[in-house]
Amino acid sequence: MAHKKIAVVVASQGYQPVEFEETQLALENAHVQVIMVSDRPHEAAATDGSSVVVDLLLSDLKVDDIDGIVFIGGAGALPCLDNDISYEKLRQVAKEKKIIGAICIAPRILARAGVLKSRQATGWDKDGELDEIFKLHEVTYTKSNVVTDGLFVTANGPHAAADFGQALVRVLRAQE
């Protein structure tokens, strides 16, 4: 899949490292260029103390330059990324009919952005709030590790990260 680019969005503080690493590995093994995006410049810190270099601020991301966008979960996802900048980028990507993915708690951001309306999705639900959030935003909650609905791929946590990455690759390949 030469020349495909996916923006992988991580919180500047508190992204989930396994979700990021497994997703990045699957994409790069499929020869997809990963663009590291975050809410702050320079470096993003994972929950385990590791970090990644940020290529681009989310606010500076140009949707025309990518083939899709993926939001990684973790404790920092909602505090750092559940905001109007994320919502606008997600709406732009959806309007352009490009791939959108989210894992763990991050599908809540997609729901609040309105891009999952009338779709099936999954996500982290250890707090028991996901069903209500999805109902509020007209999303059908499917209790599976990974759910693909058209160009949308969601997953429920680190244990599903490898399968999530592979599902993203399958959707990208179907686009070719």
C-alpha positions in Angstrom: 0.0 0.0 0.0 2.5 2.5 -1.1 1.8 6.1 -0.5 -0.9 5.6 2.0 -0.7 7.9 5.0 -2.6 7.5 8.3 -2.6 10.2 11.0 -2.3 8.4 14.4 -3.4 10.7 17.1 -2.1 10.3 20.7 -2.7 12.4 23.8 0.3 14.5 24.7 0.1 13.0 28.2 -1.2 9.6 28.9 -1.7 7.7 25.7 -1.9 3.9 25.9 1.4 2.5 24.6 0.2 -1.1 23.6 -2.6 0.4 21.6 -0.3 2.7 19.8 2.5 0.2 19.3 0.4 -2.6 17.9 -1.5 -0.2 15.6 1.7 1.4 14.4 3.2 -2.0 13.8 0.3 -3.3 11.7 0.2 -0.1 9.6 3.9 0.0 9.0 4.1 -3.7 8.2 1.5 -3.0 5.5 3.8 -0.2 4.2 1.5 2.6 5.4 3.2 5.8 6.5 2.3 6.7 10.0 2.1 10.4 10.9 2.4 11.0 14.6 -0.2 13.7 15.6 -0.9 15.1 19.1 -2.4 18.1 20.9 1.0 19.4 21.8 4.3 19.6 19.9 7.6 17.8 20.2 6.9 14.6 22.3 3.9 12.7 23.7 4.2 10.7 26.9 2.6 7.3 27.3 1.1 5.9 30.6 4.2 3.7 31.0 6.7 6.6 30.8 7.7 5.8 27.2 7.3 8.5 24.5 7.0 9.2 20.8 8.1 12.2 18.7 5.2 14.2 17.4 5.3 15.0 13.7 2.4 17.4 13.6 -0.1 19.2 15.8 -3.7 18.0 15.4 -4.7 21.6 14.7 -2.2 21.8 11.8 -3.3 18.5 10.2 -4.5 18.8 6.6 -7.1 16.2 5.8 -6.2 16.3 2.1 -2.7 15.0 3.1 -4.0 11.7 4.7 -5.9 8.6 3.9 -7.4 8.3 7.4 -7.1 9.1 11.1 -6.8 6.9 14.1 -7.3 8.0 17.8 -5.4 6.0 20.4 -6.9 5.6 23.9 -5.4 5.9 27.3 -6.0 8.0 30.4 -5.1 11.2 28.6 -7.3 10.7 25.5 -10.4 12.5 26.9 -8.6 15.3 28.8 -6.3 16.1 25.8 -8.3 15.2 22.7 -12.1 15.3 23.5 -12.5 18.8 22.1 -13.6 20.9 19.2 -10.3 20.6 17.3 -10.7 16.8 17.3 -14.4 17.0 16.4 -13.7 19.2 13.4 -10.9 17.1 12.0 -13.0 13.9 12.4 -15.9 15.6 10.6 -13.6 16.6 7.8 -12.2 13.1 7.4 -15.7 11.6 7.5 -16.9 14.1 4.9 -14.0 13.1 2.6 -15.0 9.4 3.1 -11.6 8.4 4.6 -10.9 5.8 7.2 -11.6 6.7 10.9 -10.4 4.5 13.8 -10.5 4.7 17.5 -9.5 2.3 20.3 -10.3 2.0 24.0 -11.9 5.2 25.4 -11.3 7.1 22.1 -14.5 5.9 20.4 -16.3 8.3 22.8 -14.6 11.2 21.0 -15.8 9.9 17.6 -19.4 9.6 19.0 -19.3 13.2 20.4 -18.0 14.4 17.1 -21.1 12.9 15.5 -19.2 10.8 13.0 -20.5 7.4 14.4 -24.2 8.4 14.1 -26.2 5.4 12.8 -23.1 3.1 12.9 -22.0 0.2 15.0 -19.0 0.6 17.3 -17.3 -0.7 20.4 -15.0 0.8 23.0 -13.8 0.6 26.6 -16.7 0.4 29.1 -15.2 -0.4 32.5 -17.1 2.6 33.9 -20.4 1.3 32.5 -21.1 4.6 30.6 -20.4 3.7 27.0 -23.9 2.4 26.2 -25.5 5.7 27.4 -22.9 7.8 25.5 -23.5 5.9 22.4 -27.3 6.1 22.7 -27.1 9.8 23.2 -25.2 10.1 19.9 -27.2 7.5 18.1 -24.5 4.9 17.9 -25.2 1.1 18.2 -23.0 -0.4 20.9 -21.7 -3.8 19.8 -19.9 -5.6 22.6 -17.0 -7.0 20.5 -13.2 -6.6 20.7 -13.1 -4.9 17.2 -16.0 -3.6 15.1 -15.7 -2.5 11.5 -18.6 -0.5 10.0 -17.7 0.7 6.5 -14.7 3.0 6.9 -15.0 3.1 10.7 -13.0 0.7 12.9 -13.3 0.7 16.7 -11.8 -1.5 19.4 -12.3 -1.9 23.1 -8.8 -1.9 24.5 -5.1 -2.9 24.6 -5.9 -6.7 24.3 -7.6 -5.9 20.9 -4.9 -3.6 19.6 -3.2 -6.1 17.2 -6.7 -7.1 15.7 -7.6 -3.4 15.5 -4.4 -2.7 13.5 -5.2 -5.6 11.2 -8.8 -4.4 10.7 -7.5 -0.9 9.7 -5.2 -2.5 7.2 -8.1 -4.6 5.7 -10.2 -1.4 5.3 -7.3 0.4 3.7 -6.7 -2.5 1.3 -10.4 -2.6 0.4 -10.1 1.1 -0.6 -7.4 0.3 -3.3 
